[in-house]
Amino acid sequence: MEGHGYTAHKQDYLKRLRRIEGQVRGLQRMVDEDSYCIDILTQVSAATKALQSVAIGLLEEHLAHCVADAVAQGGETADAKVKEAADAIARLVRS
């Protein structure tokens, strides 16, 4: 497989990110139009969940492709990829 782990699903990710971009524009519009706070917060939550879903998908692709390939090679490359993935997971958990 050429490219990154997500390459096979690149168009799906782009479609989802464009949808999220539309959600964020909608949030801007809601604030501009002085919408009710709880309605804005509800939409912020939806956009956040959508981004988290993209992140989980990318992480799964990274583990299945990049990390699995590095582990098969072994050595320092494997250690570095596992650490990189663990750090990414930690960032996602904190967010």
PDB file of N, CA, C and O in Angstrom:
ATOM      1  N   MET A   1       0.848  -1.183   0.000  1.00  0.00           N
ATOM      2  CA  MET A   1       0.000   0.000   0.000  1.00  0.00           C
ATOM      3  C   MET A   1       0.887   1.237   0.000  1.00  0.00           C
ATOM      4  O   MET A   1       1.802   1.340   0.816  1.00  0.00           O
ATOM      5  N   GLU A   2       0.633   2.159  -0.885  1.00  0.00           N
ATOM      6  CA  GLU A   2       1.375   3.405  -0.966  1.00  0.00           C
ATOM      7  C   GLU A   2       0.737   4.441  -0.044  1.00  0.00           C
ATOM      8  O   GLU A   2      -0.457   4.379   0.249  1.00  0.00           O
ATOM      9  N   GLY A   3       1.539   5.380   0.400  1.00  0.00           N
ATOM     10  CA  GLY A   3       1.017   6.469   1.203  1.00  0.00           C
ATOM     11  C   GLY A   3       0.869   6.107   2.664  1.00  0.00           C
ATOM     12  O   GLY A   3       1.521   5.193   3.170  1.00  0.00           O
ATOM     13  N   HIS A   4       0.016   6.830   3.317  1.00  0.00           N
ATOM     14  CA  HIS A   4      -0.224   6.655   4.744  1.00  0.00           C
ATOM     15  C   HIS A   4      -1.340   5.643   4.967  1.00  0.00           C
ATOM     16  O   HIS A   4      -2.007   5.226   4.020  1.00  0.00           O
ATOM     17  N   GLY A   5      -1.538   5.254   6.209  1.00  0.00           N
ATOM     18  CA  GLY A   5      -2.560   4.269   6.545  1.00  0.00           C
ATOM     19  C   GLY A   5      -3.961   4.681   6.129  1.00  0.00           C
ATOM     20  O   GLY A   5      -4.790   3.829   5.810  1.00  0.00           O
ATOM     21  N   TYR A   6      -4.229   5.960   6.130  1.00  0.00           N
ATOM     22  CA  TYR A   6      -5.571   6.446   5.794  1.00  0.00           C
ATOM     23  C   TYR A   6      -5.788   6.638   4.296  1.00  0.00           C
ATOM     24  O   TYR A   6      -6.902   6.950   3.873  1.00  0.00           O
ATOM     25  N   THR A   7      -4.758   6.459   3.496  1.00  0.00           N
ATOM     26  CA  THR A   7      -4.823   6.778   2.068  1.00  0.00           C
ATOM     27  C   THR A   7      -5.994   6.097   1.368  1.00  0.00           C
ATOM     28  O   THR A   7      -6.650   6.705   0.523  1.00  0.00           O
ATOM     29  N   ALA A   8      -6.255   4.855   1.711  1.00  0.00           N
ATOM     30  CA  ALA A   8      -7.351   4.130   1.061  1.00  0.00           C
ATOM     31  C   ALA A   8      -8.718   4.752   1.362  1.00  0.00           C
ATOM     32  O   ALA A   8      -9.665   4.570   0.596  1.00  0.00           O
ATOM     33  N   HIS A   9      -8.822   5.483   2.473  1.00  0.00           N
ATOM     34  CA  HIS A   9     -10.091   6.098   2.872  1.00  0.00           C
ATOM     35  C   HIS A   9     -10.021   7.624   2.859  1.00  0.00           C
ATOM     36  O   HIS A   9     -10.832   8.298   3.494  1.00  0.00           O
ATOM     37  N   LYS A  10      -9.056   8.151   2.136  1.00  0.00           N
ATOM     38  CA  LYS A  10      -8.815   9.591   2.121  1.00  0.00           C
ATOM     39  C   LYS A  10     -10.063  10.390   1.760  1.00  0.00           C
ATOM     40  O   LYS A  10     -10.376  11.381   2.419  1.00  0.00           O
ATOM     41  N   GLN A  11     -10.767   9.973   0.735  1.00  0.00           N
ATOM     42  CA  GLN A  11     -11.960  10.711   0.308  1.00  0.00           C
ATOM     43  C   GLN A  11     -13.042  10.705   1.375  1.00  0.00           C
ATOM     44  O   GLN A  11     -13.758  11.692   1.542  1.00  0.00           O
ATOM     45  N   ASP A  12     -13.164   9.595   2.102  1.00  0.00           N
ATOM     46  CA  ASP A  12     -14.132   9.532   3.203  1.00  0.00           C
ATOM     47  C   ASP A  12     -13.765  10.531   4.301  1.00  0.00           C
ATOM     48  O   ASP A  12     -14.629  11.231   4.831  1.00  0.00           O
ATOM     49  N   TYR A  13     -12.478  10.587   4.635  1.00  0.00           N
ATOM     50  CA  TYR A  13     -12.038  11.543   5.653  1.00  0.00           C
ATOM     51  C   TYR A  13     -12.259  12.983   5.196  1.00  0.00           C
ATOM     52  O   TYR A  13     -12.705  13.824   5.975  1.00  0.00           O
ATOM     53  N   LEU A  14     -11.949  13.260   3.946  1.00  0.00           N
ATOM     54  CA  LEU A  14     -12.162  14.616   3.438  1.00  0.00           C
ATOM     55  C   LEU A  14     -13.639  14.994   3.470  1.00  0.00           C
ATOM     56  O   LEU A  14     -13.986  16.124   3.813  1.00  0.00           O
ATOM     57  N   LYS A  15     -14.497  14.063   3.116  1.00  0.00           N
ATOM     58  CA  LYS A  15     -15.942  14.316   3.146  1.00  0.00           C
ATOM     59  C   LYS A  15     -16.400  14.630   4.571  1.00  0.00           C
ATOM     60  O   LYS A  15     -17.160  15.572   4.795  1.00  0.00           O
ATOM     61  N   ARG A  16     -15.931  13.835   5.526  1.00  0.00           N
ATOM     62  CA  ARG A  16     -16.307  14.057   6.925  1.00  0.00           C
ATOM     63  C   ARG A  16     -15.775  15.387   7.430  1.00  0.00           C
ATOM     64  O   ARG A  16     -16.478  16.103   8.142  1.00  0.00           O
ATOM     65  N   LEU A  17     -14.532  15.729   7.067  1.00  0.00           N
ATOM     66  CA  LEU A  17     -13.955  16.993   7.513  1.00  0.00           C
ATOM     67  C   LEU A  17     -14.671  18.193   6.891  1.00  0.00           C
ATOM     68  O   LEU A  17     -14.818  19.231   7.535  1.00  0.00           O
ATOM     69  N   ARG A  18     -15.110  18.053   5.659  1.00  0.00           N
ATOM     70  CA  ARG A  18     -15.883  19.145   5.033  1.00  0.00           C
ATOM     71  C   ARG A  18     -17.226  19.332   5.750  1.00  0.00           C
ATOM     72  O   ARG A  18     -17.701  20.455   5.919  1.00  0.00           O
ATOM     73  N   ARG A  19     -17.819  18.229   6.161  1.00  0.00           N
ATOM     74  CA  ARG A  19     -19.075  18.306   6.902  1.00  0.00           C
ATOM     75  C   ARG A  19     -18.844  19.014   8.245  1.00  0.00           C
ATOM     76  O   ARG A  19     -19.656  19.839   8.664  1.00  0.00           O
ATOM     77  N   ILE A  20     -17.746  18.691   8.906  1.00  0.00           N
ATOM     78  CA  ILE A  20     -17.405  19.336  10.180  1.00  0.00           C
ATOM     79  C   ILE A  20     -17.131  20.820   9.956  1.00  0.00           C
ATOM     80  O   ILE A  20     -17.519  21.660  10.767  1.00  0.00           O
ATOM     81  N   GLU A  21     -16.464  21.132   8.859  1.00  0.00           N
ATOM     82  CA  GLU A  21     -16.209  22.538   8.524  1.00  0.00           C
ATOM     83  C   GLU A  21     -17.534  23.296   8.398  1.00  0.00           C
ATOM     84  O   GLU A  21     -17.650  24.436   8.848  1.00  0.00           O
ATOM     85  N   GLY A  22     -18.514  22.661   7.792  1.00  0.00           N
ATOM     86  CA  GLY A  22     -19.841  23.277   7.687  1.00  0.00           C
ATOM     87  C   GLY A  22     -20.476  23.465   9.056  1.00  0.00           C
ATOM     88  O   GLY A  22     -21.131  24.477   9.309  1.00  0.00           O
ATOM     89  N   GLN A  23     -20.282  22.485   9.944  1.00  0.00           N
ATOM     90  CA  GLN A  23     -20.807  22.615  11.307  1.00  0.00           C
ATOM     91  C   GLN A  23     -20.172  23.818  12.011  1.00  0.00           C
ATOM     92  O   GLN A  23     -20.861  24.575  12.694  1.00  0.00           O
ATOM     93  N   VAL A  24     -18.877  23.988  11.845  1.00  0.00           N
ATOM     94  CA  VAL A  24     -18.178  25.094  12.498  1.00  0.00           C
ATOM     95  C   VAL A  24     -18.648  26.429  11.923  1.00  0.00           C
ATOM     96  O   VAL A  24     -18.815  27.402  12.659  1.00  0.00           O
ATOM     97  N   ARG A  25     -18.858  26.473  10.624  1.00  0.00           N
ATOM     98  CA  ARG A  25     -19.414  27.713  10.039  1.00  0.00           C
ATOM     99  C   ARG A  25     -20.800  27.997  10.609  1.00  0.00           C
ATOM    100  O   ARG A  25     -21.155  29.148  10.861  1.00  0.00           O
ATOM    101  N   GLY A  26     -21.571  26.942  10.806  1.00  0.00           N
ATOM    102  CA  GLY A  26     -22.888  27.098  11.418  1.00  0.00           C
ATOM    103  C   GLY A  26     -22.783  27.652  12.829  1.00  0.00           C
ATOM    104  O   GLY A  26     -23.606  28.467  13.245  1.00  0.00           O
ATOM    105  N   LEU A  27     -21.774  27.211  13.560  1.00  0.00           N
ATOM    106  CA  LEU A  27     -21.546  27.745  14.907  1.00  0.00           C
ATOM    107  C   LEU A  27     -21.228  29.239  14.857  1.00  0.00           C
ATOM    108  O   LEU A  27     -21.736  30.016  15.666  1.00  0.00           O
ATOM    109  N   GLN A  28     -20.395  29.628  13.914  1.00  0.00           N
ATOM    110  CA  GLN A  28     -20.074  31.049  13.765  1.00  0.00           C
ATOM    111  C   GLN A  28     -21.335  31.850  13.487  1.00  0.00           C
ATOM    112  O   GLN A  28     -21.544  32.930  14.041  1.00  0.00           O
ATOM    113  N   ARG A  29     -22.155  31.305  12.632  1.00  0.00           N
ATOM    114  CA  ARG A  29     -23.414  31.968  12.284  1.00  0.00           C
ATOM    115  C   ARG A  29     -24.312  32.089  13.513  1.00  0.00           C
ATOM    116  O   ARG A  29     -24.931  33.128  13.742  1.00  0.00           O
ATOM    117  N   MET A  30     -24.375  31.015  14.299  1.00  0.00           N
ATOM    118  CA  MET A  30     -25.205  31.030  15.507  1.00  0.00           C
ATOM    119  C   MET A  30     -24.740  32.113  16.473  1.00  0.00           C
ATOM    120  O   MET A  30     -25.565  32.832  17.038  1.00  0.00           O
ATOM    121  N   VAL A  31     -23.438  32.236  16.668  1.00  0.00           N
ATOM    122  CA  VAL A  31     -22.907  33.263  17.561  1.00  0.00           C
ATOM    123  C   VAL A  31     -23.199  34.650  16.978  1.00  0.00           C
ATOM    124  O   VAL A  31     -23.618  35.557  17.696  1.00  0.00           O
ATOM    125  N   ASP A  32     -22.975  34.801  15.686  1.00  0.00           N
ATOM    126  CA  ASP A  32     -23.237  36.079  15.030  1.00  0.00           C
ATOM    127  C   ASP A  32     -24.694  36.490  15.173  1.00  0.00           C
ATOM    128  O   ASP A  32     -25.000  37.675  15.305  1.00  0.00           O
ATOM    129  N   GLU A  33     -25.589  35.515  15.147  1.00  0.00           N
ATOM    130  CA  GLU A  33     -27.031  35.801  15.230  1.00  0.00           C
ATOM    131  C   GLU A  33     -27.547  35.783  16.665  1.00  0.00           C
ATOM    132  O   GLU A  33     -28.757  35.822  16.887  1.00  0.00           O
ATOM    133  N   ASP A  34     -26.634  35.726  17.648  1.00  0.00           N
ATOM    134  CA  ASP A  34     -27.004  35.729  19.065  1.00  0.00           C
ATOM    135  C   ASP A  34     -27.959  34.608  19.439  1.00  0.00           C
ATOM    136  O   ASP A  34     -28.942  34.827  20.148  1.00  0.00           O
ATOM    137  N   SER A  35     -27.662  33.402  18.956  1.00  0.00           N
ATOM    138  CA  SER A  35     -28.488  32.239  19.294  1.00  0.00           C
ATOM    139  C   SER A  35     -28.353  31.921  20.783  1.00  0.00           C
ATOM    140  O   SER A  35     -27.435  32.380  21.462  1.00  0.00           O
ATOM    141  N   TYR A  36     -29.285  31.133  21.255  1.00  0.00           N
ATOM    142  CA  TYR A  36     -29.326  30.715  22.657  1.00  0.00           C
ATOM    143  C   TYR A  36     -28.081  29.891  22.994  1.00  0.00           C
ATOM    144  O   TYR A  36     -27.687  29.003  22.237  1.00  0.00           O
ATOM    145  N   CYS A  37     -27.471  30.198  24.137  1.00  0.00           N
ATOM    146  CA  CYS A  37     -26.201  29.573  24.545  1.00  0.00           C
ATOM    147  C   CYS A  37     -26.252  28.046  24.496  1.00  0.00           C
ATOM    148  O   CYS A  37     -25.335  27.415  23.969  1.00  0.00           O
ATOM    149  N   ILE A  38     -27.294  27.459  25.029  1.00  0.00           N
ATOM    150  CA  ILE A  38     -27.390  26.001  25.094  1.00  0.00           C
ATOM    151  C   ILE A  38     -27.464  25.403  23.693  1.00  0.00           C
ATOM    152  O   ILE A  38     -26.915  24.328  23.452  1.00  0.00           O
ATOM    153  N   ASP A  39     -28.126  26.076  22.784  1.00  0.00           N
ATOM    154  CA  ASP A  39     -28.180  25.588  21.400  1.00  0.00           C
ATOM    155  C   ASP A  39     -26.784  25.598  20.767  1.00  0.00           C
ATOM    156  O   ASP A  39     -26.422  24.675  20.037  1.00  0.00           O
ATOM    157  N   ILE A  40     -26.010  26.640  21.050  1.00  0.00           N
ATOM    158  CA  ILE A  40     -24.642  26.707  20.531  1.00  0.00           C
ATOM    159  C   ILE A  40     -23.795  25.601  21.149  1.00  0.00           C
ATOM    160  O   ILE A  40     -23.053  24.913  20.448  1.00  0.00           O
ATOM    161  N   LEU A  41     -23.908  25.436  22.451  1.00  0.00           N
ATOM    162  CA  LEU A  41     -23.138  24.399  23.134  1.00  0.00           C
ATOM    163  C   LEU A  41     -23.474  23.007  22.618  1.00  0.00           C
ATOM    164  O   LEU A  41     -22.596  22.151  22.514  1.00  0.00           O
ATOM    165  N   THR A  42     -24.731  22.783  22.297  1.00  0.00           N
ATOM    166  CA  THR A  42     -25.143  21.496  21.732  1.00  0.00           C
ATOM    167  C   THR A  42     -24.446  21.251  20.405  1.00  0.00           C
ATOM    168  O   THR A  42     -23.998  20.138  20.130  1.00  0.00           O
ATOM    169  N   GLN A  43     -24.355  22.284  19.584  1.00  0.00           N
ATOM    170  CA  GLN A  43     -23.688  22.146  18.293  1.00  0.00           C
ATOM    171  C   GLN A  43     -22.173  22.023  18.442  1.00  0.00           C
ATOM    172  O   GLN A  43     -21.527  21.327  17.658  1.00  0.00           O
ATOM    173  N   VAL A  44     -21.605  22.696  19.444  1.00  0.00           N
ATOM    174  CA  VAL A  44     -20.171  22.544  19.722  1.00  0.00           C
ATOM    175  C   VAL A  44     -19.896  21.089  20.095  1.00  0.00           C
ATOM    176  O   VAL A  44     -18.919  20.501  19.632  1.00  0.00           O
ATOM    177  N   SER A  45     -20.744  20.518  20.916  1.00  0.00           N
ATOM    178  CA  SER A  45     -20.595  19.118  21.314  1.00  0.00           C
ATOM    179  C   SER A  45     -20.657  18.193  20.107  1.00  0.00           C
ATOM    180  O   SER A  45     -19.865  17.257  20.002  1.00  0.00           O
ATOM    181  N   ALA A  46     -21.578  18.444  19.210  1.00  0.00           N
ATOM    182  CA  ALA A  46     -21.708  17.614  18.005  1.00  0.00           C
ATOM    183  C   ALA A  46     -20.456  17.717  17.134  1.00  0.00           C
ATOM    184  O   ALA A  46     -19.968  16.707  16.628  1.00  0.00           O
ATOM    185  N   ALA A  47     -19.941  18.916  16.960  1.00  0.00           N
ATOM    186  CA  ALA A  47     -18.726  19.103  16.151  1.00  0.00           C
ATOM    187  C   ALA A  47     -17.531  18.439  16.817  1.00  0.00           C
ATOM    188  O   ALA A  47     -16.693  17.838  16.144  1.00  0.00           O
ATOM    189  N   THR A  48     -17.452  18.546  18.133  1.00  0.00           N
ATOM    190  CA  THR A  48     -16.364  17.910  18.878  1.00  0.00           C
ATOM    191  C   THR A  48     -16.404  16.401  18.712  1.00  0.00           C
ATOM    192  O   THR A  48     -15.373  15.775  18.464  1.00  0.00           O
ATOM    193  N   LYS A  49     -17.579  15.813  18.846  1.00  0.00           N
ATOM    194  CA  LYS A  49     -17.731  14.362  18.675  1.00  0.00           C
ATOM    195  C   LYS A  49     -17.361  13.947  17.255  1.00  0.00           C
ATOM    196  O   LYS A  49     -16.747  12.898  17.057  1.00  0.00           O
ATOM    197  N   ALA A  50     -17.724  14.752  16.278  1.00  0.00           N
ATOM    198  CA  ALA A  50     -17.386  14.436  14.891  1.00  0.00           C
ATOM    199  C   ALA A  50     -15.874  14.448  14.683  1.00  0.00           C
ATOM    200  O   ALA A  50     -15.330  13.570  14.015  1.00  0.00           O
ATOM    201  N   LEU A  51     -15.195  15.445  15.257  1.00  0.00           N
ATOM    202  CA  LEU A  51     -13.732  15.496  15.158  1.00  0.00           C
ATOM    203  C   LEU A  51     -13.085  14.322  15.889  1.00  0.00           C
ATOM    204  O   LEU A  51     -12.102  13.753  15.414  1.00  0.00           O
ATOM    205  N   GLN A  52     -13.634  13.969  17.032  1.00  0.00           N
ATOM    206  CA  GLN A  52     -13.106  12.823  17.777  1.00  0.00           C
ATOM    207  C   GLN A  52     -13.255  11.540  16.969  1.00  0.00           C
ATOM    208  O   GLN A  52     -12.380  10.675  17.004  1.00  0.00           O
ATOM    209  N   SER A  53     -14.338  11.420  16.258  1.00  0.00           N
ATOM    210  CA  SER A  53     -14.558  10.248  15.416  1.00  0.00           C
ATOM    211  C   SER A  53     -13.523  10.163  14.300  1.00  0.00           C
ATOM    212  O   SER A  53     -13.012   9.083  14.002  1.00  0.00           O
ATOM    213  N   VAL A  54     -13.218  11.292  13.690  1.00  0.00           N
ATOM    214  CA  VAL A  54     -12.176  11.333  12.662  1.00  0.00           C
ATOM    215  C   VAL A  54     -10.837  10.944  13.279  1.00  0.00           C
ATOM    216  O   VAL A  54     -10.083  10.165  12.697  1.00  0.00           O
ATOM    217  N   ALA A  55     -10.548  11.483  14.444  1.00  0.00           N
ATOM    218  CA  ALA A  55      -9.276  11.191  15.114  1.00  0.00           C
ATOM    219  C   ALA A  55      -9.140   9.708  15.423  1.00  0.00           C
ATOM    220  O   ALA A  55      -8.073   9.131  15.217  1.00  0.00           O
ATOM    221  N   ILE A  56     -10.198   9.088  15.912  1.00  0.00           N
ATOM    222  CA  ILE A  56     -10.161   7.655  16.227  1.00  0.00           C
ATOM    223  C   ILE A  56      -9.943   6.842  14.951  1.00  0.00           C
ATOM    224  O   ILE A  56      -9.174   5.881  14.946  1.00  0.00           O
ATOM    225  N   GLY A  57     -10.607   7.223  13.893  1.00  0.00           N
ATOM    226  CA  GLY A  57     -10.424   6.527  12.618  1.00  0.00           C
ATOM    227  C   GLY A  57      -8.998   6.625  12.115  1.00  0.00           C
ATOM    228  O   GLY A  57      -8.420   5.633  11.672  1.00  0.00           O
ATOM    229  N   LEU A  58      -8.428   7.824  12.183  1.00  0.00           N
ATOM    230  CA  LEU A  58      -7.042   8.013  11.751  1.00  0.00           C
ATOM    231  C   LEU A  58      -6.078   7.231  12.645  1.00  0.00           C
ATOM    232  O   LEU A  58      -5.094   6.667  12.165  1.00  0.00           O
ATOM    233  N   LEU A  59      -6.364   7.203  13.929  1.00  0.00           N
ATOM    234  CA  LEU A  59      -5.518   6.446  14.845  1.00  0.00           C
ATOM    235  C   LEU A  59      -5.572   4.949  14.538  1.00  0.00           C
ATOM    236  O   LEU A  59      -4.543   4.274  14.540  1.00  0.00           O
ATOM    237  N   GLU A  60      -6.755   4.443  14.278  1.00  0.00           N
ATOM    238  CA  GLU A  60      -6.890   3.025  13.912  1.00  0.00           C
ATOM    239  C   GLU A  60      -6.103   2.708  12.645  1.00  0.00           C
ATOM    240  O   GLU A  60      -5.418   1.688  12.566  1.00  0.00           O
ATOM    241  N   GLU A  61      -6.209   3.595  11.656  1.00  0.00           N
ATOM    242  CA  GLU A  61      -5.477   3.405  10.407  1.00  0.00           C
ATOM    243  C   GLU A  61      -3.962   3.441  10.669  1.00  0.00           C
ATOM    244  O   GLU A  61      -3.210   2.647  10.104  1.00  0.00           O
ATOM    245  N   HIS A  62      -3.531   4.360  11.520  1.00  0.00           N
ATOM    246  CA  HIS A  62      -2.106   4.486  11.837  1.00  0.00           C
ATOM    247  C   HIS A  62      -1.599   3.212  12.527  1.00  0.00           C
ATOM    248  O   HIS A  62      -0.533   2.698  12.189  1.00  0.00           O
ATOM    249  N   LEU A  63      -2.358   2.721  13.476  1.00  0.00           N
ATOM    250  CA  LEU A  63      -1.944   1.505  14.179  1.00  0.00           C
ATOM    251  C   LEU A  63      -1.882   0.310  13.234  1.00  0.00           C
ATOM    252  O   LEU A  63      -0.935  -0.476  13.279  1.00  0.00           O
ATOM    253  N   ALA A  64      -2.879   0.179  12.389  1.00  0.00           N
ATOM    254  CA  ALA A  64      -2.955  -0.972  11.489  1.00  0.00           C
ATOM    255  C   ALA A  64      -1.901  -0.920  10.390  1.00  0.00           C
ATOM    256  O   ALA A  64      -1.458  -1.961   9.905  1.00  0.00           O
ATOM    257  N   HIS A  65      -1.504   0.262  10.000  1.00  0.00           N
ATOM    258  CA  HIS A  65      -0.574   0.404   8.877  1.00  0.00           C
ATOM    259  C   HIS A  65       0.834   0.737   9.357  1.00  0.00           C
ATOM    260  O   HIS A  65       1.733  -0.101   9.273  1.00  0.00           O
ATOM    261  N   CYS A  66       1.027   1.931   9.850  1.00  0.00           N
ATOM    262  CA  CYS A  66       2.361   2.425  10.188  1.00  0.00           C
ATOM    263  C   CYS A  66       2.985   1.676  11.360  1.00  0.00           C
ATOM    264  O   CYS A  66       4.138   1.250  11.290  1.00  0.00           O
ATOM    265  N   VAL A  67       2.220   1.519  12.436  1.00  0.00           N
ATOM    266  CA  VAL A  67       2.772   0.857  13.617  1.00  0.00           C
ATOM    267  C   VAL A  67       2.972  -0.631  13.351  1.00  0.00           C
ATOM    268  O   VAL A  67       3.999  -1.192  13.731  1.00  0.00           O
ATOM    269  N   ALA A  68       2.013  -1.270  12.711  1.00  0.00           N
ATOM    270  CA  ALA A  68       2.148  -2.703  12.418  1.00  0.00           C
ATOM    271  C   ALA A  68       3.359  -2.972  11.525  1.00  0.00           C
ATOM    272  O   ALA A  68       4.091  -3.936  11.747  1.00  0.00           O
ATOM    273  N   ASP A  69       3.571  -2.124  10.519  1.00  0.00           N
ATOM    274  CA  ASP A  69       4.739  -2.288   9.649  1.00  0.00           C
ATOM    275  C   ASP A  69       6.041  -2.104  10.427  1.00  0.00           C
ATOM    276  O   ASP A  69       6.996  -2.857  10.235  1.00  0.00           O
ATOM    277  N   ALA A  70       6.074  -1.105  11.300  1.00  0.00           N
ATOM    278  CA  ALA A  70       7.278  -0.851  12.091  1.00  0.00           C
ATOM    279  C   ALA A  70       7.555  -1.993  13.062  1.00  0.00           C
ATOM    280  O   ALA A  70       8.707  -2.385  13.252  1.00  0.00           O
ATOM    281  N   VAL A  71       6.510  -2.521  13.670  1.00  0.00           N
ATOM    282  CA  VAL A  71       6.680  -3.643  14.604  1.00  0.00           C
ATOM    283  C   VAL A  71       7.207  -4.864  13.859  1.00  0.00           C
ATOM    284  O   VAL A  71       8.042  -5.601  14.383  1.00  0.00           O
ATOM    285  N   ALA A  72       6.726  -5.077  12.650  1.00  0.00           N
ATOM    286  CA  ALA A  72       7.216  -6.207  11.851  1.00  0.00           C
ATOM    287  C   ALA A  72       8.713  -6.062  11.554  1.00  0.00           C
ATOM    288  O   ALA A  72       9.436  -7.055  11.477  1.00  0.00           O
ATOM    289  N   GLN A  73       9.171  -4.805  11.388  1.00  0.00           N
ATOM    290  CA  GLN A  73      10.599  -4.559  11.150  1.00  0.00           C
ATOM    291  C   GLN A  73      11.408  -4.702  12.436  1.00  0.00           C
ATOM    292  O   GLN A  73      12.571  -5.104  12.421  1.00  0.00           O
ATOM    293  N   GLY A  74      10.758  -4.362  13.549  1.00  0.00           N
ATOM    294  CA  GLY A  74      11.426  -4.484  14.840  1.00  0.00           C
ATOM    295  C   GLY A  74      12.420  -3.380  15.114  1.00  0.00           C
ATOM    296  O   GLY A  74      12.535  -2.423  14.349  1.00  0.00           O
ATOM    297  N   GLY A  75      13.136  -3.521  16.211  1.00  0.00           N
ATOM    298  CA  GLY A  75      14.195  -2.597  16.565  1.00  0.00           C
ATOM    299  C   GLY A  75      13.728  -1.236  17.008  1.00  0.00           C
ATOM    300  O   GLY A  75      12.611  -1.072  17.498  1.00  0.00           O
ATOM    301  N   GLU A  76      14.599  -0.259  16.829  1.00  0.00           N
ATOM    302  CA  GLU A  76      14.335   1.109  17.275  1.00  0.00           C
ATOM    303  C   GLU A  76      13.172   1.741  16.521  1.00  0.00           C
ATOM    304  O   GLU A  76      12.432   2.548  17.084  1.00  0.00           O
ATOM    305  N   THR A  77      13.005   1.381  15.252  1.00  0.00           N
ATOM    306  CA  THR A  77      11.878   1.913  14.465  1.00  0.00           C
ATOM    307  C   THR A  77      10.557   1.520  15.098  1.00  0.00           C
ATOM    308  O   THR A  77       9.642   2.337  15.203  1.00  0.00           O
ATOM    309  N   ALA A  78      10.458   0.265  15.519  1.00  0.00           N
ATOM    310  CA  ALA A  78       9.233  -0.210  16.166  1.00  0.00           C
ATOM    311  C   ALA A  78       9.009   0.532  17.473  1.00  0.00           C
ATOM    312  O   ALA A  78       7.899   0.987  17.748  1.00  0.00           O
ATOM    313  N   ASP A  79      10.045   0.655  18.270  1.00  0.00           N
ATOM    314  CA  ASP A  79       9.927   1.357  19.550  1.00  0.00           C
ATOM    315  C   ASP A  79       9.468   2.797  19.348  1.00  0.00           C
ATOM    316  O   ASP A  79       8.618   3.294  20.086  1.00  0.00           O
ATOM    317  N   ALA A  80      10.032   3.458  18.350  1.00  0.00           N
ATOM    318  CA  ALA A  80       9.684   4.858  18.084  1.00  0.00           C
ATOM    319  C   ALA A  80       8.228   4.987  17.636  1.00  0.00           C
ATOM    320  O   ALA A  80       7.527   5.901  18.071  1.00  0.00           O
ATOM    321  N   LYS A  81       7.770   4.083  16.772  1.00  0.00           N
ATOM    322  CA  LYS A  81       6.380   4.152  16.291  1.00  0.00           C
ATOM    323  C   LYS A  81       5.392   3.857  17.404  1.00  0.00           C
ATOM    324  O   LYS A  81       4.339   4.490  17.480  1.00  0.00           O
ATOM    325  N   VAL A  82       5.711   2.912  18.264  1.00  0.00           N
ATOM    326  CA  VAL A  82       4.825   2.595  19.390  1.00  0.00           C
ATOM    327  C   VAL A  82       4.752   3.794  20.330  1.00  0.00           C
ATOM    328  O   VAL A  82       3.670   4.150  20.797  1.00  0.00           O
ATOM    329  N   LYS A  83       5.891   4.416  20.610  1.00  0.00           N
ATOM    330  CA  LYS A  83       5.906   5.610  21.478  1.00  0.00           C
ATOM    331  C   LYS A  83       5.119   6.747  20.841  1.00  0.00           C
ATOM    332  O   LYS A  83       4.354   7.436  21.516  1.00  0.00           O
ATOM    333  N   GLU A  84       5.307   6.936  19.550  1.00  0.00           N
ATOM    334  CA  GLU A  84       4.567   7.980  18.830  1.00  0.00           C
ATOM    335  C   GLU A  84       3.063   7.754  18.939  1.00  0.00           C
ATOM    336  O   GLU A  84       2.306   8.693  19.187  1.00  0.00           O
ATOM    337  N   ALA A  85       2.628   6.502  18.753  1.00  0.00           N
ATOM    338  CA  ALA A  85       1.206   6.174  18.852  1.00  0.00           C
ATOM    339  C   ALA A  85       0.700   6.372  20.280  1.00  0.00           C
ATOM    340  O   ALA A  85      -0.395   6.897  20.483  1.00  0.00           O
ATOM    341  N   ALA A  86       1.489   5.958  21.263  1.00  0.00           N
ATOM    342  CA  ALA A  86       1.088   6.134  22.661  1.00  0.00           C
ATOM    343  C   ALA A  86       0.938   7.616  22.996  1.00  0.00           C
ATOM    344  O   ALA A  86       0.006   8.002  23.701  1.00  0.00           O
ATOM    345  N   ASP A  87       1.849   8.442  22.493  1.00  0.00           N
ATOM    346  CA  ASP A  87       1.763   9.886  22.721  1.00  0.00           C
ATOM    347  C   ASP A  87       0.513  10.476  22.071  1.00  0.00           C
ATOM    348  O   ASP A  87      -0.149  11.338  22.647  1.00  0.00           O
ATOM    349  N   ALA A  88       0.199  10.002  20.869  1.00  0.00           N
ATOM    350  CA  ALA A  88      -1.009  10.483  20.175  1.00  0.00           C
ATOM    351  C   ALA A  88      -2.263  10.091  20.954  1.00  0.00           C
ATOM    352  O   ALA A  88      -3.193  10.887  21.084  1.00  0.00           O
ATOM    353  N   ILE A  89      -2.283   8.873  21.465  1.00  0.00           N
ATOM    354  CA  ILE A  89      -3.422   8.421  22.261  1.00  0.00           C
ATOM    355  C   ILE A  89      -3.555   9.276  23.520  1.00  0.00           C
ATOM    356  O   ILE A  89      -4.660   9.674  23.890  1.00  0.00           O
ATOM    357  N   ALA A  90      -2.437   9.558  24.172  1.00  0.00           N
ATOM    358  CA  ALA A  90      -2.467  10.400  25.371  1.00  0.00           C
ATOM    359  C   ALA A  90      -3.032  11.778  25.061  1.00  0.00           C
ATOM    360  O   ALA A  90      -3.809  12.318  25.848  1.00  0.00           O
ATOM    361  N   ARG A  91      -2.651  12.355  23.926  1.00  0.00           N
ATOM    362  CA  ARG A  91      -3.189  13.673  23.535  1.00  0.00           C
ATOM    363  C   ARG A  91      -4.687  13.594  23.306  1.00  0.00           C
ATOM    364  O   ARG A  91      -5.419  14.505  23.691  1.00  0.00           O
ATOM    365  N   LEU A  92      -5.149  12.526  22.689  1.00  0.00           N
ATOM    366  CA  LEU A  92      -6.584  12.374  22.441  1.00  0.00           C
ATOM    367  C   LEU A  92      -7.365  12.204  23.735  1.00  0.00           C
ATOM    368  O   LEU A  92      -8.463  12.742  23.880  1.00  0.00           O
ATOM    369  N   VAL A  93      -6.805  11.466  24.659  1.00  0.00           N
ATOM    370  CA  VAL A  93      -7.475  11.234  25.937  1.00  0.00           C
ATOM    371  C   VAL A  93      -7.576  12.539  26.739  1.00  0.00           C
ATOM    372  O   VAL A  93      -8.578  12.784  27.412  1.00  0.00           O
ATOM    373  N   ARG A  94      -6.548  13.358  26.662  1.00  0.00           N
ATOM    374  CA  ARG A  94      -6.545  14.632  27.398  1.00  0.00           C
ATOM    375  C   ARG A  94      -7.481  15.658  26.781  1.00  0.00           C
ATOM    376  O   ARG A  94      -7.937  16.569  27.472  1.00  0.00           O
ATOM    377  N   SER A  95      -7.774  15.527  25.494  1.00  0.00           N
ATOM    378  CA  SER A  95      -8.578  16.563  24.834  1.00  0.00           C
ATOM    379  C   SER A  95     -10.052  16.411  25.103  1.00  0.00           C
ATOM    380  O   SER A  95     -10.854  17.207  24.615  1.00  0.00           O
TER     381      SER A  95
END
